C-alpha cells in the first residue's frame, strides 16, 4: 500500500504528543520532555511545520467563554458550481469558523458559532438564499483521550495503511 503521510520518528511523535497536551510549551520544556537539545527540538518543529504536520497557529479558543453560547453544524446544498462563489462569502461571516466542501451535490458544511438561538436563527435565514439548509446544534463535544502514538498504532494495526512510519 502506498504511504500517505510523512515519515516521523519517535521524537517527532513525542513532540507532537506533548504539544497536543499543552500548546504553550516552550522549546526548552519540550526538549526536557523528549530528551533532546533545544536546538534539535527547534529544528524538528520547523521541519514539522514545513511538512504541514504542525500548524503555525494555535486556534483552540473557548468561544463559549467569549459569549458564543451556541455552536452548530450547518449544511447548505448549493446548486451546481455555486459552491465556489458562495464559500468565500461565507468565510467572511463572523459566525463561520470553517467551511468544508463535502461529497454530494454542492454540499457545504459550516462550523458556526452564535450568541444565542435567535442569533443562529437569523444567520440561517440569511444564508438560505444560497440553497437548502440543514442545521444540527452541538450540545456537547468531547475530545478523544487517545495519545497520538496510540492512535497511529491502532490505525496501522487495523491495516488502514501506513499513515506515518514510527
C-alpha positions in Angstrom: 0.0 0.0 0.0 1.3 3.5 -0.8 2.3 5.6 2.1 0.0 8.6 2.7 1.8 10.5 5.4 5.2 12.0 6.2 7.9 9.9 7.9 8.0 10.7 11.5 10.3 9.2 14.1 9.6 8.7 17.8 11.0 12.1 18.7 8.6 13.9 16.2 5.7 11.9 17.7 6.8 12.7 21.2 7.0 16.4 20.4 3.5 16.4 18.7 2.1 14.4 21.6 3.4 16.9 24.1 2.0 19.8 22.1 -1.4 18.2 21.9 -1.5 18.2 25.7 -0.1 21.7 26.1 0.4 24.0 23.1 2.2 26.6 25.2 5.3 24.5 25.9 8.5 26.3 25.1 11.3 24.6 23.2 13.2 24.3 26.4 10.3 22.5 28.1 9.8 20.3 25.0 13.5 19.5 25.0 13.3 18.3 28.6 10.2 16.2 27.9 11.5 14.4 24.8 15.2 14.3 25.9 16.7 16.3 23.0 18.5 19.6 22.9 16.6 22.8 22.5 18.2 23.3 19.1 17.2 19.8 17.9 13.6 20.4 19.1 13.5 23.8 17.3 14.8 22.2 14.0 12.2 19.4 14.3 9.4 21.9 14.9 10.5 23.9 11.8 10.5 20.6 9.8 7.1 19.6 11.1 5.7 23.0 10.0 7.4 22.7 6.6 5.7 19.3 6.1 2.3 20.9 7.2 2.1 18.4 10.1 2.2 21.2 12.6 0.3 24.5 12.2 1.8 27.9 12.9 -1.3 28.9 14.8 -3.0 27.6 17.9 -6.6 28.2 17.1 -8.0 26.5 20.1 -10.4 29.1 21.6 -13.1 28.7 24.1 -15.9 30.5 22.2 -18.4 29.9 25.0 -16.4 31.9 27.5 -16.3 34.7 24.9 -20.1 34.9 24.8 -20.9 32.5 21.9 -23.3 30.0 23.7 -24.4 28.1 20.6 -22.3 26.0 18.2 -23.8 24.3 15.2 -23.1 22.4 12.0 -25.0 24.0 9.1 -25.1 22.1 5.8 -26.0 24.1 2.6 -27.0 22.3 -0.6 -26.0 24.8 -3.2 -26.8 24.5 -6.9 -24.1 23.3 -9.4 -20.9 25.2 -9.3 -22.2 27.8 -6.9 -20.1 26.5 -4.0 -17.0 28.2 -5.4 -18.8 31.5 -5.3 -20.6 31.0 -2.0 -17.7 29.7 0.0 -15.6 32.9 0.1 -18.6 34.9 1.1 -19.5 32.6 3.9 -15.9 32.7 5.2 -16.3 36.5 5.7 -19.2 36.0 8.1 -18.2 36.4 11.8 -20.3 33.3 12.8 -18.5 31.0 10.4 -15.4 29.2 11.8 -14.9 27.0 8.8 -16.4 25.8 5.6 -15.9 22.2 4.3 -16.8 21.1 0.8 -18.4 17.7 1.1 -19.1 14.9 -1.4 -22.6 15.3 -2.9 -24.4 17.9 -5.0 -22.8 21.2 -4.0 -22.8 20.4 -0.3 -21.1 22.8 2.1 -20.7 22.1 5.8 -20.2 25.1 8.0 -18.9 25.1 11.6 -20.8 28.0 13.1 -20.9 29.9 16.5 -23.7 32.2 17.7 -24.5 34.3 20.8 -27.9 32.5 21.2 -30.5 30.6 19.3 -32.1 33.8 17.9 -28.7 34.8 16.5 -28.3 31.3 15.0 -31.8 31.5 13.5 -31.0 34.9 12.0 -27.8 33.5 10.5 -29.6 30.5 9.0 -32.2 32.8 7.4 -29.5 35.0 5.9 -27.7 32.0 4.2 -30.8 30.2 3.0 -30.7 32.2 -0.2 -27.7 30.1 -1.2 -29.6 26.8 -1.0 -31.4 24.4 1.3 -30.0 24.2 4.8 -29.9 21.5 7.5 -28.8 22.6 10.9 -27.5 20.5 13.8 -26.9 22.2 17.1 -23.9 20.8 19.1 -24.9 20.4 22.7 -21.6 18.9 23.9 -18.3 17.9 22.5 -15.7 15.6 24.0 -12.2 15.0 22.6 -10.7 11.5 22.3 -8.2 10.7 25.1 -6.0 8.6 22.8 -2.5 9.8 22.6 -1.0 10.4 19.1 1.1 7.3 19.4 -1.9 5.1 20.5 -3.9 6.5 17.6 -1.2 5.8 15.0 -0.5 2.3 16.3 -4.2 1.4 16.2 -4.6 2.7 12.7 -1.6 0.8 11.5 -2.8 -2.4 13.3 -6.2 -2.1 11.6 -4.4 -2.1 8.2 -5.8 1.3 7.4 -2.4 1.9 5.8 1.0 3.4 6.6 -0.2 6.8 7.6 3.0 7.5 9.4 6.1 5.4 9.9 7.2 5.4 13.5 
